[in-house]
């Protein structure tokens, strides 16, 4: 699974997220590529919800 697919599965609009928070996007992408998706989800659980609220796929 790629980071882009992961964001889609979490209903996060990748393009808006990347444009409005490029540093966070890059950091998360790097971390995601270094670990299992479930570990990433566990580590970022509350942050993912915050980002989803801001960049919900429409």
PDB file with one MODEL, atoms N, CA, C and O in Angstrom:
MODEL        1
ATOM      1  N   UNK A   1       0.846  -1.173   0.000  1.00  0.00           N
ATOM      2  CA  UNK A   1       0.000   0.000   0.000  1.00  0.00           C
ATOM      3  C   UNK A   1       0.898   1.244   0.000  1.00  0.00           C
ATOM      4  O   UNK A   1       1.858   1.335   0.765  1.00  0.00           O
ATOM      5  N   UNK A   2       0.570   2.178  -0.855  1.00  0.00           N
ATOM      6  CA  UNK A   2       1.320   3.439  -0.898  1.00  0.00           C
ATOM      7  C   UNK A   2       0.692   4.435   0.083  1.00  0.00           C
ATOM      8  O   UNK A   2      -0.420   4.232   0.571  1.00  0.00           O
ATOM      9  N   UNK A   3       1.411   5.486   0.350  1.00  0.00           N
ATOM     10  CA  UNK A   3       0.893   6.513   1.251  1.00  0.00           C
ATOM     11  C   UNK A   3      -0.354   7.164   0.655  1.00  0.00           C
ATOM     12  O   UNK A   3      -1.300   7.482   1.375  1.00  0.00           O
ATOM     13  N   UNK A   4      -0.348   7.357  -0.646  1.00  0.00           N
ATOM     14  CA  UNK A   4      -1.499   7.954  -1.322  1.00  0.00           C
ATOM     15  C   UNK A   4      -2.739   7.067  -1.173  1.00  0.00           C
ATOM     16  O   UNK A   4      -3.831   7.571  -0.913  1.00  0.00           O
ATOM     17  N   UNK A   5      -2.577   5.770  -1.334  1.00  0.00           N
ATOM     18  CA  UNK A   5      -3.680   4.826  -1.156  1.00  0.00           C
ATOM     19  C   UNK A   5      -4.160   4.824   0.293  1.00  0.00           C
ATOM     20  O   UNK A   5      -5.355   4.718   0.570  1.00  0.00           O
ATOM     21  N   UNK A   6      -3.216   4.940   1.193  1.00  0.00           N
ATOM     22  CA  UNK A   6      -3.557   4.981   2.615  1.00  0.00           C
ATOM     23  C   UNK A   6      -4.436   6.192   2.921  1.00  0.00           C
ATOM     24  O   UNK A   6      -5.460   6.068   3.593  1.00  0.00           O
ATOM     25  N   UNK A   7      -4.031   7.365   2.424  1.00  0.00           N
ATOM     26  CA  UNK A   7      -4.827   8.568   2.659  1.00  0.00           C
ATOM     27  C   UNK A   7      -6.229   8.419   2.083  1.00  0.00           C
ATOM     28  O   UNK A   7      -7.205   8.823   2.715  1.00  0.00           O
ATOM     29  N   UNK A   8      -6.333   7.856   0.918  1.00  0.00           N
ATOM     30  CA  UNK A   8      -7.643   7.622   0.303  1.00  0.00           C
ATOM     31  C   UNK A   8      -8.488   6.696   1.176  1.00  0.00           C
ATOM     32  O   UNK A   8      -9.682   6.929   1.364  1.00  0.00           O
ATOM     33  N   UNK A   9      -7.867   5.658   1.702  1.00  0.00           N
ATOM     34  CA  UNK A   9      -8.601   4.714   2.558  1.00  0.00           C
ATOM     35  C   UNK A   9      -9.078   5.377   3.850  1.00  0.00           C
ATOM     36  O   UNK A   9     -10.064   4.948   4.448  1.00  0.00           O
ATOM     37  N   UNK A  10      -8.373   6.419   4.272  1.00  0.00           N
ATOM     38  CA  UNK A  10      -8.755   7.161   5.476  1.00  0.00           C
ATOM     39  C   UNK A  10      -9.629   8.369   5.151  1.00  0.00           C
ATOM     40  O   UNK A  10      -9.932   9.177   6.028  1.00  0.00           O
ATOM     41  N   UNK A  11     -10.030   8.487   3.894  1.00  0.00           N
ATOM     42  CA  UNK A  11     -10.908   9.561   3.403  1.00  0.00           C
ATOM     43  C   UNK A  11     -10.287  10.947   3.579  1.00  0.00           C
ATOM     44  O   UNK A  11     -10.963  11.915   3.929  1.00  0.00           O
ATOM     45  N   UNK A  12      -8.978  11.008   3.325  1.00  0.00           N
ATOM     46  CA  UNK A  12      -8.254  12.278   3.395  1.00  0.00           C
ATOM     47  C   UNK A  12      -7.889  12.689   1.973  1.00  0.00           C
ATOM     48  O   UNK A  12      -7.341  11.895   1.209  1.00  0.00           O
ATOM     49  N   UNK A  13      -8.197  13.927   1.628  1.00  0.00           N
ATOM     50  CA  UNK A  13      -7.891  14.459   0.305  1.00  0.00           C
ATOM     51  C   UNK A  13      -6.389  14.751   0.227  1.00  0.00           C
ATOM     52  O   UNK A  13      -5.901  15.729   0.792  1.00  0.00           O
ATOM     53  N   UNK A  14      -5.683  13.893  -0.474  1.00  0.00           N
ATOM     54  CA  UNK A  14      -4.226  13.982  -0.555  1.00  0.00           C
ATOM     55  C   UNK A  14      -3.753  15.328  -1.096  1.00  0.00           C
ATOM     56  O   UNK A  14      -2.838  15.929  -0.533  1.00  0.00           O
ATOM     57  N   UNK A  15      -4.352  15.805  -2.161  1.00  0.00           N
ATOM     58  CA  UNK A  15      -3.899  17.053  -2.796  1.00  0.00           C
ATOM     59  C   UNK A  15      -4.038  18.261  -1.880  1.00  0.00           C
ATOM     60  O   UNK A  15      -3.117  19.071  -1.771  1.00  0.00           O
ATOM     61  N   UNK A  16      -5.165  18.380  -1.234  1.00  0.00           N
ATOM     62  CA  UNK A  16      -5.362  19.505  -0.312  1.00  0.00           C
ATOM     63  C   UNK A  16      -4.409  19.399   0.879  1.00  0.00           C
ATOM     64  O   UNK A  16      -3.829  20.399   1.303  1.00  0.00           O
ATOM     65  N   UNK A  17      -4.252  18.209   1.407  1.00  0.00           N
ATOM     66  CA  UNK A  17      -3.339  17.987   2.523  1.00  0.00           C
ATOM     67  C   UNK A  17      -1.915  18.374   2.129  1.00  0.00           C
ATOM     68  O   UNK A  17      -1.224  19.069   2.875  1.00  0.00           O
ATOM     69  N   UNK A  18      -1.483  17.920   0.956  1.00  0.00           N
ATOM     70  CA  UNK A  18      -0.119  18.205   0.485  1.00  0.00           C
ATOM     71  C   UNK A  18       0.089  19.701   0.252  1.00  0.00           C
ATOM     72  O   UNK A  18       1.156  20.228   0.564  1.00  0.00           O
ATOM     73  N   UNK A  19      -0.904  20.384  -0.284  1.00  0.00           N
ATOM     74  CA  UNK A  19      -0.776  21.824  -0.574  1.00  0.00           C
ATOM     75  C   UNK A  19      -0.789  22.670   0.690  1.00  0.00           C
ATOM     76  O   UNK A  19      -0.021  23.625   0.810  1.00  0.00           O
ATOM     77  N   UNK A  20      -1.653  22.327   1.625  1.00  0.00           N
ATOM     78  CA  UNK A  20      -1.833  23.196   2.785  1.00  0.00           C
ATOM     79  C   UNK A  20      -0.900  22.868   3.951  1.00  0.00           C
ATOM     80  O   UNK A  20      -0.650  23.724   4.799  1.00  0.00           O
ATOM     81  N   UNK A  21      -0.385  21.643   4.002  1.00  0.00           N
ATOM     82  CA  UNK A  21       0.547  21.269   5.069  1.00  0.00           C
ATOM     83  C   UNK A  21       1.702  20.435   4.497  1.00  0.00           C
ATOM     84  O   UNK A  21       1.837  19.257   4.831  1.00  0.00           O
ATOM     85  N   UNK A  22       2.520  21.030   3.652  1.00  0.00           N
ATOM     86  CA  UNK A  22       3.571  20.248   2.981  1.00  0.00           C
ATOM     87  C   UNK A  22       4.586  19.600   3.928  1.00  0.00           C
ATOM     88  O   UNK A  22       5.048  18.490   3.666  1.00  0.00           O
ATOM     89  N   UNK A  23       4.929  20.266   5.002  1.00  0.00           N
ATOM     90  CA  UNK A  23       5.898  19.694   5.942  1.00  0.00           C
ATOM     91  C   UNK A  23       5.330  18.449   6.630  1.00  0.00           C
ATOM     92  O   UNK A  23       5.996  17.418   6.716  1.00  0.00           O
ATOM     93  N   UNK A  24       4.111  18.558   7.109  1.00  0.00           N
ATOM     94  CA  UNK A  24       3.478  17.417   7.781  1.00  0.00           C
ATOM     95  C   UNK A  24       3.289  16.273   6.785  1.00  0.00           C
ATOM     96  O   UNK A  24       3.542  15.113   7.110  1.00  0.00           O
ATOM     97  N   UNK A  25       2.851  16.600   5.592  1.00  0.00           N
ATOM     98  CA  UNK A  25       2.657  15.576   4.559  1.00  0.00           C
ATOM     99  C   UNK A  25       3.960  14.819   4.302  1.00  0.00           C
ATOM    100  O   UNK A  25       3.969  13.588   4.285  1.00  0.00           O
ATOM    101  N   UNK A  26       5.039  15.536   4.106  1.00  0.00           N
ATOM    102  CA  UNK A  26       6.331  14.916   3.819  1.00  0.00           C
ATOM    103  C   UNK A  26       6.812  14.069   4.993  1.00  0.00           C
ATOM    104  O   UNK A  26       7.316  12.962   4.802  1.00  0.00           O
ATOM    105  N   UNK A  27       6.657  14.582   6.182  1.00  0.00           N
ATOM    106  CA  UNK A  27       7.065  13.837   7.377  1.00  0.00           C
ATOM    107  C   UNK A  27       6.262  12.547   7.501  1.00  0.00           C
ATOM    108  O   UNK A  27       6.830  11.478   7.725  1.00  0.00           O
ATOM    109  N   UNK A  28       4.960  12.646   7.358  1.00  0.00           N
ATOM    110  CA  UNK A  28       4.103  11.462   7.462  1.00  0.00           C
ATOM    111  C   UNK A  28       4.424  10.445   6.376  1.00  0.00           C
ATOM    112  O   UNK A  28       4.467   9.243   6.638  1.00  0.00           O
ATOM    113  N   UNK A  29       4.646  10.923   5.166  1.00  0.00           N
ATOM    114  CA  UNK A  29       4.950  10.005   4.064  1.00  0.00           C
ATOM    115  C   UNK A  29       6.236   9.238   4.358  1.00  0.00           C
ATOM    116  O   UNK A  29       6.296   8.025   4.157  1.00  0.00           O
ATOM    117  N   UNK A  30       7.251   9.930   4.826  1.00  0.00           N
ATOM    118  CA  UNK A  30       8.519   9.289   5.170  1.00  0.00           C
ATOM    119  C   UNK A  30       8.323   8.252   6.272  1.00  0.00           C
ATOM    120  O   UNK A  30       8.822   7.131   6.169  1.00  0.00           O
ATOM    121  N   UNK A  31       7.606   8.620   7.314  1.00  0.00           N
ATOM    122  CA  UNK A  31       7.345   7.686   8.416  1.00  0.00           C
ATOM    123  C   UNK A  31       6.525   6.489   7.942  1.00  0.00           C
ATOM    124  O   UNK A  31       6.800   5.352   8.327  1.00  0.00           O
ATOM    125  N   UNK A  32       5.523   6.744   7.111  1.00  0.00           N
ATOM    126  CA  UNK A  32       4.664   5.670   6.609  1.00  0.00           C
ATOM    127  C   UNK A  32       5.479   4.644   5.834  1.00  0.00           C
ATOM    128  O   UNK A  32       5.256   3.441   5.971  1.00  0.00           O
ATOM    129  N   UNK A  33       6.412   5.106   5.031  1.00  0.00           N
ATOM    130  CA  UNK A  33       7.227   4.219   4.198  1.00  0.00           C
ATOM    131  C   UNK A  33       8.197   3.380   5.022  1.00  0.00           C
ATOM    132  O   UNK A  33       8.747   2.403   4.515  1.00  0.00           O
ATOM    133  N   UNK A  34       8.412   3.740   6.266  1.00  0.00           N
ATOM    134  CA  UNK A  34       9.349   3.016   7.115  1.00  0.00           C
ATOM    135  C   UNK A  34       8.677   2.038   8.073  1.00  0.00           C
ATOM    136  O   UNK A  34       9.363   1.339   8.819  1.00  0.00           O
ATOM    137  N   UNK A  35       7.351   1.977   8.063  1.00  0.00           N
ATOM    138  CA  UNK A  35       6.664   1.082   8.988  1.00  0.00           C
ATOM    139  C   UNK A  35       5.402   0.496   8.369  1.00  0.00           C
ATOM    140  O   UNK A  35       4.974   0.896   7.287  1.00  0.00           O
ATOM    141  N   UNK A  36       4.831  -0.440   9.066  1.00  0.00           N
ATOM    142  CA  UNK A  36       3.593  -1.078   8.610  1.00  0.00           C
ATOM    143  C   UNK A  36       2.438  -0.090   8.755  1.00  0.00           C
ATOM    144  O   UNK A  36       2.416   0.696   9.703  1.00  0.00           O
ATOM    145  N   UNK A  37       1.470  -0.118   7.822  1.00  0.00           N
ATOM    146  CA  UNK A  37       0.337   0.819   7.906  1.00  0.00           C
ATOM    147  C   UNK A  37      -0.416   0.775   9.242  1.00  0.00           C
ATOM    148  O   UNK A  37      -0.856   1.812   9.737  1.00  0.00           O
ATOM    149  N   UNK A  38      -0.563  -0.410   9.821  1.00  0.00           N
ATOM    150  CA  UNK A  38      -1.275  -0.508  11.103  1.00  0.00           C
ATOM    151  C   UNK A  38      -0.499   0.179  12.224  1.00  0.00           C
ATOM    152  O   UNK A  38      -1.090   0.802  13.106  1.00  0.00           O
ATOM    153  N   UNK A  39       0.817   0.063  12.183  1.00  0.00           N
ATOM    154  CA  UNK A  39       1.646   0.742  13.187  1.00  0.00           C
ATOM    155  C   UNK A  39       1.543   2.253  13.021  1.00  0.00           C
ATOM    156  O   UNK A  39       1.462   2.994  14.000  1.00  0.00           O
ATOM    157  N   UNK A  40       1.549   2.690  11.782  1.00  0.00           N
ATOM    158  CA  UNK A  40       1.409   4.119  11.501  1.00  0.00           C
ATOM    159  C   UNK A  40       0.070   4.627  12.025  1.00  0.00           C
ATOM    160  O   UNK A  40       0.007   5.685  12.650  1.00  0.00           O
ATOM    161  N   UNK A  41      -0.994   3.879  11.772  1.00  0.00           N
ATOM    162  CA  UNK A  41      -2.332   4.268  12.223  1.00  0.00           C
ATOM    163  C   UNK A  41      -2.376   4.353  13.742  1.00  0.00           C
ATOM    164  O   UNK A  41      -2.927   5.302  14.301  1.00  0.00           O
ATOM    165  N   UNK A  42      -1.804   3.376  14.396  1.00  0.00           N
ATOM    166  CA  UNK A  42      -1.793   3.376  15.858  1.00  0.00           C
ATOM    167  C   UNK A  42      -1.024   4.582  16.395  1.00  0.00           C
ATOM    168  O   UNK A  42      -1.449   5.230  17.351  1.00  0.00           O
ATOM    169  N   UNK A  43       0.088   4.864  15.777  1.00  0.00           N
ATOM    170  CA  UNK A  43       0.937   5.972  16.221  1.00  0.00           C
ATOM    171  C   UNK A  43       0.276   7.333  15.998  1.00  0.00           C
ATOM    172  O   UNK A  43       0.445   8.242  16.812  1.00  0.00           O
ATOM    173  N   UNK A  44      -0.464   7.479  14.917  1.00  0.00           N
ATOM    174  CA  UNK A  44      -1.022   8.784  14.530  1.00  0.00           C
ATOM    175  C   UNK A  44      -2.545   8.863  14.673  1.00  0.00           C
ATOM    176  O   UNK A  44      -3.169   9.762  14.109  1.00  0.00           O
ATOM    177  N   UNK A  45      -3.133   7.961  15.401  1.00  0.00           N
ATOM    178  CA  UNK A  45      -4.584   7.821  15.439  1.00  0.00           C
ATOM    179  C   UNK A  45      -5.346   9.144  15.609  1.00  0.00           C
ATOM    180  O   UNK A  45      -6.227   9.462  14.810  1.00  0.00           O
ATOM    181  N   UNK A  46      -5.013   9.891  16.624  1.00  0.00           N
ATOM    182  CA  UNK A  46      -5.750  11.133  16.886  1.00  0.00           C
ATOM    183  C   UNK A  46      -5.389  12.227  15.886  1.00  0.00           C
ATOM    184  O   UNK A  46      -6.222  13.072  15.558  1.00  0.00           O
ATOM    185  N   UNK A  47      -4.179  12.213  15.413  1.00  0.00           N
ATOM    186  CA  UNK A  47      -3.763  13.196  14.409  1.00  0.00           C
ATOM    187  C   UNK A  47      -4.435  12.923  13.066  1.00  0.00           C
ATOM    188  O   UNK A  47      -4.788  13.855  12.343  1.00  0.00           O
ATOM    189  N   UNK A  48      -4.608  11.659  12.738  1.00  0.00           N
ATOM    190  CA  UNK A  48      -5.291  11.297  11.487  1.00  0.00           C
ATOM    191  C   UNK A  48      -6.714  11.842  11.505  1.00  0.00           C
ATOM    192  O   UNK A  48      -7.191  12.371  10.501  1.00  0.00           O
ATOM    193  N   UNK A  49      -7.387  11.714  12.632  1.00  0.00           N
ATOM    194  CA  UNK A  49      -8.758  12.230  12.729  1.00  0.00           C
ATOM    195  C   UNK A  49      -8.802  13.744  12.539  1.00  0.00           C
ATOM    196  O   UNK A  49      -9.703  14.268  11.884  1.00  0.00           O
ATOM    197  N   UNK A  50      -7.844  14.429  13.105  1.00  0.00           N
ATOM    198  CA  UNK A  50      -7.766  15.887  12.950  1.00  0.00           C
ATOM    199  C   UNK A  50      -7.566  16.263  11.477  1.00  0.00           C
ATOM    200  O   UNK A  50      -8.238  17.156  10.959  1.00  0.00           O
ATOM    201  N   UNK A  51      -6.646  15.579  10.818  1.00  0.00           N
ATOM    202  CA  UNK A  51      -6.366  15.850   9.404  1.00  0.00           C
ATOM    203  C   UNK A  51      -7.573  15.485   8.548  1.00  0.00           C
ATOM    204  O   UNK A  51      -7.895  16.206   7.603  1.00  0.00           O
ATOM    205  N   UNK A  52      -8.236  14.394   8.857  1.00  0.00           N
ATOM    206  CA  UNK A  52      -9.422  13.983   8.096  1.00  0.00           C
ATOM    207  C   UNK A  52     -10.505  15.059   8.165  1.00  0.00           C
ATOM    208  O   UNK A  52     -11.158  15.347   7.162  1.00  0.00           O
ATOM    209  N   UNK A  53     -10.698  15.653   9.343  1.00  0.00           N
ATOM    210  CA  UNK A  53     -11.707  16.704   9.469  1.00  0.00           C
ATOM    211  C   UNK A  53     -11.384  17.910   8.600  1.00  0.00           C
ATOM    212  O   UNK A  53     -12.285  18.535   8.040  1.00  0.00           O
ATOM    213  N   UNK A  54     -10.099  18.241   8.487  1.00  0.00           N
ATOM    214  CA  UNK A  54      -9.685  19.383   7.664  1.00  0.00           C
ATOM    215  C   UNK A  54      -9.766  19.094   6.172  1.00  0.00           C
ATOM    216  O   UNK A  54     -10.159  19.958   5.388  1.00  0.00           O
ATOM    217  N   UNK A  55      -9.395  17.879   5.779  1.00  0.00           N
ATOM    218  CA  UNK A  55      -9.212  17.564   4.352  1.00  0.00           C
ATOM    219  C   UNK A  55     -10.066  16.376   3.920  1.00  0.00           C
ATOM    220  O   UNK A  55      -9.611  15.516   3.166  1.00  0.00           O
ATOM    221  N   UNK A  56     -11.274  16.336   4.390  1.00  0.00           N
ATOM    222  CA  UNK A  56     -12.177  15.239   4.045  1.00  0.00           C
ATOM    223  C   UNK A  56     -12.415  15.185   2.538  1.00  0.00           C
ATOM    224  O   UNK A  56     -12.661  16.206   1.895  1.00  0.00           O
ATOM    225  N   UNK A  57     -12.338  13.980   1.991  1.00  0.00           N
ATOM    226  CA  UNK A  57     -12.622  13.788   0.567  1.00  0.00           C
ATOM    227  C   UNK A  57     -14.077  14.126   0.329  1.00  0.00           C
ATOM    228  O   UNK A  57     -14.953  13.686   1.074  1.00  0.00           O
ATOM    229  N   UNK A  58     -14.336  14.907  -0.708  1.00  0.00           N
ATOM    230  CA  UNK A  58     -15.720  15.320  -1.000  1.00  0.00           C
ATOM    231  C   UNK A  58     -16.252  14.601  -2.202  1.00  0.00           C
ATOM    232  O   UNK A  58     -17.398  14.821  -2.596  1.00  0.00           O
TER     233      UNK A  58
ENDMDL
END
